[in-house]
Amino acid sequence: MPAGTEMTRLKRDIEALEQAVNLDLKPGSKTAMTASQKRALKSEIQQAMQALDELATRLTG
């Protein structure tokens, strides 16, 4: 089932992103994100969530 495989990969990618964001948000981080970078990343995450919501809706109907 290709969709199941992609879902597993997506979950791993989300976990990796979560770890990277947590590192970048730590006080004193060498690679701390600027406000502009935070806004851009938040926007990308919201776009990804919208795409996932659309896929979920397609599976429902």
BELVEN-V224836 format. One record per pair of residues at least 4 apart in sequence whose C-alpha atoms are under 7 Angstrom apart, sorted by the first residue. I is the first residue (numbers start at 1). J is the second residue. If there is no record, write none. Layout:
I;J / I;J
This chain:
1;5 / 2;6 / 3;7 / 4;8 / 5;9 / 6;10 / 7;11 / 8;12 / 9;13 / 10;14 / 11;15 / 12;16 / 13;17 / 14;18 / 15;19 / 16;20 / 17;21 / 18;22 / 19;23 / 20;24 / 21;25 / 22;26 / 23;29 / 24;29 / 24;31 / 24;32 / 24;33 / 25;29 / 25;32 / 33;37 / 33;38 / 34;38 / 35;39 / 36;40 / 37;41 / 38;42 / 39;43 / 40;44 / 41;45 / 42;46 / 43;47 / 44;48 / 45;49 / 46;50 / 47;51 / 48;52 / 49;53 / 50;54 / 51;55 / 52;56 / 53;57 / 54;58 / 55;59 / 56;60 / 57;61
